[in-house]
Amino acid sequence: MIKRATGATGQAWAALGGDPALTAAVVYGGPGGTLSSRLPVRELARATVAVASLAAAELAAARRGGGPLPAVRVDDGAVATAFVSERHLRVDGRAAAAFAPLSRFWRTRDGWVRTHANYPHHRARLAEALGLSRTAGEDGIADRVAAELALRDAEEVQETVNAAGGLAVAVRSAAEWAAHPQSAAVARRPLLTLERIAEGPVRALPPDPGPPAEGLRVLDLTRVIAGPVATRTLGLLGADVLRLDPPGLPESQDAHNDTGFGKRSAVLDLAHRADRAAFEDLLASADVVVAGYRPGALDRHGLSPEALAERRPGLVVGQLSAWGTDGPWGGRRGFDSLVQAACGIAVTEAGPDGTPGALPAQALDHGTGYLLAAAVLRAVTEQRTTGGTRLARLSLARTAHWLTHELPRDESGSGGAYAPDAWLTEADGPLGRVRYARPPVHVEGAPRDWARTPARWGSDAPEWR
């Protein structure tokens, strides 16, 4: 069954500043029964993929000199499969590691807390905050954490772990989150902002290049899921995407295997003179910089949006955070699982016994990633005619607010049963035989798959293609 774009797509496209008439180019199809949840997760997923696809179609039409938009089709099966792409990934038959033992819900004296400790440095800070730094071995560590947390209140755990540089949040109901000052700061903001922050020249891209984003050079300063999903989408559409990471903050290879499609990955130490010079050379010919670190974390390296605009007028900057830039948590670290726990989603999705639950996908991450890709593409479309330096800002918490308070549910559904196999494929690459979810972005005339599978994290030269 094929149907026209729903209200969710219209909401997201309006937030992007797009012409509402263009949403008529989007049609939906595919199987029913995808991303089942008490919240409208399917609607969020298909709308975010739809606007990323629509922004790509708009840019393609603009580079052709006008005329009708290429057709945009959103398949619910492709979307649902892509939104759990990390679960489907196999490298030579091996599945990626799931959440680490200390990344989970824990009972506290007065409720529940959610921790995130997938990375060694986060695990070490969690253990240190709980006074367990001398018991760093894996044997029995989860039991010791459980025993310690059972003696403490959830809010106290949250603040103690945060002060130590770790990651933990008290699990709150929707009503409890609504009373929190960070919730008010999030709710005041629109779904995303896309604004002109400085003057800058028009950057003329070659007309009618084929792939919509061909010729764009994108510096990818993101980690984990949301930011890398945005940049792998830009890579799918033809952009030259170069991910840069510091050597002292290694990435999980499993995480990179899922989000490293269509891009290259290099390591640069911006505190080192030669590496800093290499970065500035890259920036001097970049079109887009996408940053996914917590607000302010990159400022000491001269990478705030304002500093980038001064050195590279006409740049498009995408900035992603967990909690937004406002409010008491504006500078805090965060992940999808923590935002779900803090803002009431975990309670809404709780099991019959009251144990906190989760969405059927890390939908805040994936959805915000596609919104970010759409914002970058829309900014490029606008910049190519009116110039200026443009900044897109998004947060996981604001996407969560959209999901829980603003998204309309589409009860009509689609026909047919859902099984993911039709939207999985395999390819040989530097890491071996890779099975992966096909891209859900489908624009007539644009690539249907990535030009390259992931390689070893940090193994590429820091230079443009």
N, C-alpha and C positions, 0 to 999 in steps of 0.2 A: 504494500500500500504506500502511495506517495501523498504527502501533504505539504502544505506551505509552512513557512516559518511560524513558530509559536511566539507567545508573548515574552518568553524568557529571552529569546534572541533579540527581540525588539528592545528590551531593557538594556541588554549588554551593548547593543549597537548604538543606542542613544548615549550611553555613558562614554562611548568612544568618539562621540561627535559625528557619527556617520549620517549620511542622507537616509532617512527612514524608508524612502522609496526603494532603496537597493535591496532591502531584505526580501523583496518579492523574488529575487533570484535564487533564494535558498529553498530546496525541497528536502524533505525527510523521507526515509524509508527504513527497511530492515526489520529484524525480528522484535517481538515483544519480550517482556520478562527480563529486561536488562537492568542492572544496578538497583535492584529492589531495596527499598528503604522506607522508614517512616517519614523521611524528609524527601523533597523532590530532587534527588541526586541525578536521576536520569535527565531531568530537565536542565540542571546546571551543566552536566557534561555535554549534552548535545548543543546547548546554546553557546558554550565557550568554544567548542570546535567550529560551530557555524560561523561565529564572528571572525575567528582566525582565517577560515576559508574565504569568507566574504571580503575581508581586508586584503587578502592576497589577490582575489579577483579584481577588486577595485584598482589595486596598483598595476596589475597586468593590463587592464583596460586603459589606464592613464598613460602607460608607457607605449601603448599602441597608438596613442593620439586621440582616444575617445572611442565612442561606439558602445554597443551593448556589452554588459559584463559577461565573462565566461560563466558557464553554468556551474552552480555549486550544489553538491549533493552531500547530505549528512546521513550516514548509515548507522543506526543505533548499535548494530553488532560490532562494527569497526570501532565506534566510540567506546563501548563498554570494554572491549578487548584492550584498547590502548590505555584506558584509565587504570588497568591493572597490569600494565606491560611488564613490570618488574616480576610479577608472579609467573608469567609465561616464558620469561627469558631462559634459554638454555645455551651453554657454551660447551660443545662436545658432550652434550647430554647432561651436564651438571647444572642444577638449579642454583640461583643466587641465594646467599644467606638471608634469612629473615631477620626479624628484630632480635637484638642481642638479649641475653638472659636478664639484664637489668633494665631493659626498656619495656615497661609494662605498668599495669595498675597494681597498686598496693593498698592494703587496708591500713588506715591510721587509727589513732585513738578516737577520732571524731568523724571519720568518713573515709575518703579515698584520695590518693594522690597518683598522678601519672608521671613517670620519669622517662627520660630519653638518654641512653648511654650506648648508642651504637658505635661511637668513635672512642678510641682509647683515652683521649684527653678528657672527654666528658665522663667516662666511667671513673677515671681517677679522681675527678673533682667531686663526683657524687659520693664516692667512698670517703674521701677526705672530709666532706661536709658532715657526714654521719659518724665521724670518728673511727672509721674502719680502714684507714690508710695502711695500717700495718698488716692487714689481712687481704693483701692484693691478689692472692691466688684465686683461681676459679672455683676450687673445691669448697662448697658450702657457702660461697659468698652471697647467693640469693637468700639463703636461710638467715644469714646474719643481718642482711638489709631488712628482710621482713620483720625480724624480731625488733630491730631498732625503730623502724617506722611505726610499729604497733604501739610504741610508748609515746609517740609524739602526735601533735595536732597537724592536720594537713597544711594549714596556712603557715605554721612555723617551719615545716619541712620545705615548703615552697620558697620562703624567704631565705632560709639558711643555705639551701643548695644554690639558689641564684647568687647569693653573696659570694659563694666560693667559685663561681664561674660555671656551675653545673646547670642541669636542666630538669626542673620539676615544677608541676603546677597542681594546685588543689582542684579536685573534680567538683564542678559547680553545676547546679541546675540552671535552666534558662533564666529563672527568676533571680537566682543568686548572681548570675553574671550581669543581668540587667542593672543590678544595684552597685556593681563594681565601677569605679571611675574610669577604668580602661574601656569598658563597654560603651560608656557615654562618648569617649573620645573617638572610638571606632564608628559609632552610629552617626556622628556628626559629618563624617566624610562621605563623599560619593563612592560608588563602587570602585572607581578608579579616577585618576586625574591625568589629563593629557594637556599640557600647557606650553606656551612659548615662554622661555625664561630669559632669553637674550637674543640679540641680533645675530645674524649670520648669513652667509651667502647661500643662494640656491645651489644645491649640488645636483648637477644634471647627470642622470643615469642614461645609458644608451637606450634608444627607443626600441620597442618590440624585441626584447632579448631572448624570448623563449620562456624559461622559468621566471616567475614574477619578481623574485629577489636577486636574480643574477646580477653580479657587479657590486652588490653590497658587501662591505667588509665589516664584520662584527667581532668586537672584543667581548668575550664571554667571561665575566668575573663572577660566576655563580657556582653553587654547590648543591648536592643532594638531588631534589626532584623538580621543584617548580621552575626555577631559573633555567636549569638544563633542558626541561621540556620545551620552554620557549625557544631556546637557541637551537635545539635539534629540529624544531619546526621551521625556523628560518633557514637552517641548513638544507632541509628537504626542498625548500622553495628556491634554492640556487645560491643563497648567500655563502660567502667565504667566512666560516665561523672558526675562530681560534680561541679556545679556552685557555686561560692562564691561571695558574695556582702558585702559591708560595711553597717553597720546598719544605718548610717546617710544619705544614698542615696537610699531610697526605690524605688523599681521597680513598674511599673504599673502591677497589677495582670492580666489585660486583655492582655497585651503584653506577659507576662509570660505564660499565658494559651495557646498561639499560638506556642511559641518556646520552651516550657518546656517539650515536649515529649521526652521520652527516657533518661531522666537525673534526677538528684536530685539537690536540691537547699538549701544552707545553708548560714548563716550570720556569718562573722568574722570581728572583728575590729582589724586591724593589728597594731594599736597604743596601744592596750592592751596586756600586757605581755602573759597572758594565751592563748589568741586567736592567738598571733603571734607564740607561741610554737606549737599550733595545726596546723597552716599553714605549718610550717617548717617540721612537721612530715608528712603531706600529700605530700609536695614537695619531701621529701626524697625517696618516692616510686612512684612518678609520672613518666609517660612516655612522656606526652605532656602537655604543658601549652599554652592556647590560650588567648590572651589579645586583648581587643577591645576598650580600652580607648584612648583618644587622646595622641599623642606621648609625652613622658616624664612624663605623669600624674602618672605613677606607679613607676617611678625611685626612688622617695623618700622612698619608701617601700622596696628598694632593689630588684625590680622586672624588671629591664632592662634585655634585652636578655643576655648581657654580665655577669651581676650579677647572673642570673639564671644558666648560663653555668658554672660558677665557683663553685656554690654550688651543682649542679646536672649535672655533665658531662654526655653527651650522651642523653640529653633531646632534644625533638623536640619542638620548640617554633613557634607559629603562631601569627603574629602581624598585626592588622587591624586598619586602620585610615580612616578619611574622605578625607583628602586632600593630603596624603602622608607625608613623613618625611622631604622633601626638600622644599625650597622656602619660601616666606614670610608668607604663611599660614600653614606651616608645623606643627605648634603647636596649630592650632585652632580646636575648636569643630566643628562638622558638622553632618548632617543627609542626607539621600538620597534626600529628597525634596529640601534641600538647594543646594546640588551639582547639581541637575537637573536645578535649577534656575540660578546658577552662570555660568554654562559651556555651555549655549546656548540651552539646551534641551527644557526648558520651552517656549522659543521663537519659536523654530522649531515646537513644538506641540501646538502653540497658536490657539485660536478659530478665527472665522471669524471677530470678532470685535477687535482683537488684544490682548484680555486678555490672559495672559500667561497660558499655559496648562501643562500637565504632561503625563508621560508614562502610559500605561494601567496597570502597576504594579509598585511596588517599586523595579524595576528590578535591580538597582544598588546594593541594599541591598541583595536581594535574590541571584542574580548572583555571587556577590563577596563572599557570604556565601558558595556557592557550590564550587567555586574556592578554597577557603580557606580549605574546607574539603579535596578536591583533593590534595592540597599541603601538608597537614599533612599526608595523607595516602602515598603519594609518598615519603615523607621524612622518614616515618617509614620503607617502603620497602627498601630504600637505606641504612638506618641506621643499619638494621638487618644483613647486610653483610659487611659493611665498617666502621661502627661505626661513631663517631664524634657527635658533637652537631650541630643541624641544625636549621636554621631560615628561615621562610617564611614570606614575607612582601607583603601586598596588600593594596590598597586604593580604595574607592568608586570613587574618581576623575579619577584614572587611568582606572578603568572599564568603566567609562563614555567616556573617550577618545577612548577606544577600540570600543565602540558602535558607536560613532559619526564619527570616522576617519578610522577605520581599518577593521571592520566586513563586510564580503561579504554578500549580500542579496541573499537568496535562493528563487527564483521565482517559483520553481516547485510546492511547497505546497503539501498537503496531501488531500485525499478525505474525504468526509463526513462532516456533520455539527457538531458543538461543543456545548455541554451542559455539565455543570460540574458534574451533579448528579452521573455519573458512576465512578467518582474518589473521591467521598465523602463517609465516613463511620461513624459509631457511636460506642461508647464504654462507659461503666460505669467506673468511677474512683473516686478518693478522692473528686473531686469538684462536682460530679454529672454526669449526662448524657452528654457526649461531642460528638458533631458532628465536624468532622475535615477533612481536605484534606489528602488523602493517600500520603505516601512518593513517590516522582517521581523516586527515585533511584531504579533500577531494575537490579540485578545481579543474575544470576542463582546460586541457593544454598544459597543465603543470605536472611535474614529476609525481608518480604514484609511489615511489620508494626512494630511500636514501641512496646517494651515489657511493657511499662507503659505510662499512660496518665499523664498530669501535676498534681501536688499537689499545695498546697498553697506555694507561694513564701517564701523562707527562712525557711521552716518548717522541713527540714531534718537535721540530725546530720552531723557535718563536719568530716566524716570518709569514708573510702573506703568501697565498697560493700563487 
